Amino acid sequence: MILITGATGHFGRATIDFLLKKNIPANEITAMVRNVAKAEDLKNKGIRIKVGDYDDYSSLLSAFKGIDKLLFISGNDMQNRVKQHENAVKAAKEAGVKHIIYTSFVRKNETETSPIAMLAKAHIETEKNIKASGIPYTIMRNNFYADVLPMFLGEKVLEAGIFLPAGDGKASFATRLDMAEAAANILTGEGHENKEYVIANDTNYSLNEVATFLSEVTGKQITYTNPTTEVYRDTLLKTGVPTDVIGMIAGFSEAVRQGELSTTKSDLGNLLGRKPTTLKEYLKSVYSNK
Ligand SMILES: NC(=O)c1ccc[n+]([C@@H]2O[C@H](COP(=O)([O-])OP(=O)(O)OC[C@H]3O[C@@H](n4cnc5c(N)ncnc54)[C@H](OP(=O)(O)O)[C@@H]3O)[C@@H](O)[C@H]2O)c1
């Protein structure tokens, strides 16, 4: 029996769809959800539903009973994630889960000086806890979702161009769908125990290249402006963007600038058995009709 946490989120739903496409019977898949009302479509597909919340240890323990393979999708509560994930790993151990596959995040600098330290902390702790638990594991070190890029580029990118303090840094953005397909392949394949995979595109992309791709797929001339972080913050503050959003985008941009999200190796193509979707293909799917 396979269980997917975060099953009402984008990654979880996509992984379930890939499992069904691979002819895994729906009644061999359990979706762990916090809110059953959001899981009607999953229920209608014949997926087993278990209620579980990372904040509620006993709900996790009960959800994980009888589970062989657990796809543990990281939560999105930045304040409480360390403790929540600790609960999940402990519950997996107590329930006797046989293989845990965790969606982690790419990083190089594991110290507090990292511009994404706040985000990396829970992943570093969770990876340590999983390894210490003795449960066979697979760590997916996911790169930046290409799918998040449009939010960072902003709604007016086709008129105003790209305005981000990312310098000439690069990231190996890959699509969330490709990553979910890789997760489904790990869940149904052999030989993935005690492995750490780099889940990234084959190519590192700069924001200048993103501007070029956008120009090519839209036929408009899209430029990339690279302000200092201070100028970026001041400019966005004046347009009324909330400070936490500015901080998050500035932090990620700085991480890209420093090369934190660039890679020299990727396991994604091997896990998919094909080349990952390129960033240009992804941007075309989003922007070509705009
Ligand atoms: N690599 C990247 O670029 C990137 C970007 C964004 C996020 N991420 C990480 O990847 C994860 C999956 O991505 P996604 O796109 O699927 O995110 P998503 O659509 O926001 O889904 C997050 C899922 O986590 C569930 N969740 C949150 N808190 C929980 C809790 N306390 N107990 C149980 N479930 C909880 C949510 O449940 P509800 O549906 O009930 O809210 C939702 O199903 C994110 O949660 C985040 O950790 C990575």
The ligand as a Tripos MOL2 file, in Angstrom:
@<TRIPOS>MOLECULE
LIG
   48    52     1     0     0
SMALL
NO_CHARGES

@<TRIPOS>ATOM
      1 N1         10.6470   23.1030   -5.1500 N.am      1 LIG1
      2 C1          9.9250   24.2140   -5.1740 C.2       1 LIG1
      3 O1         10.1570   25.1670   -5.9610 O.2       1 LIG1
      4 C2          8.7650   24.3390   -4.2430 C.ar      1 LIG1
      5 C3          7.8790   25.4150   -4.4030 C.ar      1 LIG1
      6 C4          6.7830   25.4900   -3.5490 C.ar      1 LIG1
      7 C5          6.6110   24.5520   -2.5500 C.ar      1 LIG1
      8 N2          7.4960   23.5230   -2.4270 N.ar      1 LIG1
      9 C6          7.3510   22.4690   -1.3820 C.3       1 LIG1
     10 O2          6.7840   21.3260   -2.0090 O.3       1 LIG1
     11 C7          5.5640   20.9510   -1.3420 C.3       1 LIG1
     12 C8          4.5800   20.3980   -2.3400 C.3       1 LIG1
     13 O3          4.3630   21.3670   -3.3430 O.3       1 LIG1
     14 P1          2.8930   21.6660   -3.8610 P.3       1 LIG1
     15 O4          3.0550   22.5190   -5.0410 O.co2     1 LIG1
     16 O5          2.1070   20.4240   -3.9320 O.co2     1 LIG1
     17 O6          2.3230   22.5430   -2.6410 O.3       1 LIG1
     18 P2          0.7880   22.7850   -2.3010 P.3       1 LIG1
     19 O7         -0.0470   22.6940   -3.5230 O.co2     1 LIG1
     20 O8          0.7590   24.0390   -1.4940 O.co2     1 LIG1
     21 O9          0.4100   21.5460   -1.3560 O.3       1 LIG1
     22 C9          0.8680   21.4360   -0.0510 C.3       1 LIG1
     23 C10         0.1330   20.2650    0.5730 C.3       1 LIG1
     24 O10         0.5910   20.1100    1.9150 O.3       1 LIG1
     25 C11        -0.5620   19.9330    2.7390 C.3       1 LIG1
     26 N3         -0.2910   20.3770    4.1080 N.ar      1 LIG1
     27 C12         0.1140   21.5910    4.5270 C.ar      1 LIG1
     28 N4          0.1890   21.6040    5.8620 N.ar      1 LIG1
     29 C13        -0.1790   20.3710    6.2990 C.ar      1 LIG1
     30 C14        -0.3500   19.7880    7.5830 C.ar      1 LIG1
     31 N5         -0.1450   20.4810    8.7150 N.pl3     1 LIG1
     32 N6         -0.7300   18.4920    7.6460 N.ar      1 LIG1
     33 C15        -0.9740   17.7640    6.5340 C.ar      1 LIG1
     34 N7         -0.8760   18.2850    5.2780 N.ar      1 LIG1
     35 C16        -0.4830   19.5760    5.1760 C.ar      1 LIG1
     36 C17        -1.6020   20.8230    2.0990 C.3       1 LIG1
     37 O11        -2.9080   20.4580    2.5640 O.3       1 LIG1
     38 P3         -4.2010   21.3910    2.2370 P.3       1 LIG1
     39 O12        -4.6010   21.0540    0.8150 O.co2     1 LIG1
     40 O13        -5.1800   20.9550    3.2450 O.co2     1 LIG1
     41 O14        -3.7600   22.8200    2.3800 O.co2     1 LIG1
     42 C18        -1.3910   20.4820    0.6340 C.3       1 LIG1
     43 O15        -2.0460   19.2820    0.3030 O.3       1 LIG1
     44 C19         5.1190   22.2310   -0.6360 C.3       1 LIG1
     45 O16         4.2850   21.9420    0.4750 O.3       1 LIG1
     46 C20         6.4420   22.8490   -0.2350 C.3       1 LIG1
     47 O17         6.9710   22.2410    0.9340 O.3       1 LIG1
     48 C21         8.5570   23.3830   -3.2560 C.ar      1 LIG1
@<TRIPOS>BOND
     1     1     2 1
     2     2     3 2
     3     2     4 1
     4     4     5 ar
     5     4    48 ar
     6     5     6 ar
     7     6     7 ar
     8     7     8 ar
     9     8     9 1
    10     8    48 ar
    11     9    10 1
    12     9    46 1
    13    10    11 1
    14    11    12 1
    15    11    44 1
    16    12    13 1
    17    13    14 1
    18    14    15 2
    19    14    16 1
    20    14    17 1
    21    17    18 1
    22    18    19 2
    23    18    20 1
    24    18    21 1
    25    21    22 1
    26    22    23 1
    27    23    24 1
    28    23    42 1
    29    24    25 1
    30    25    26 1
    31    25    36 1
    32    26    27 ar
    33    26    35 ar
    34    27    28 ar
    35    28    29 ar
    36    29    30 ar
    37    29    35 ar
    38    30    31 1
    39    30    32 ar
    40    32    33 ar
    41    33    34 ar
    42    34    35 ar
    43    36    37 1
    44    36    42 1
    45    37    38 1
    46    38    39 2
    47    38    40 1
    48    38    41 1
    49    42    43 1
    50    44    45 1
    51    44    46 1
    52    46    47 1
@<TRIPOS>SUBSTRUCTURE
     1 LIG1         1 GROUP 0 **** ****
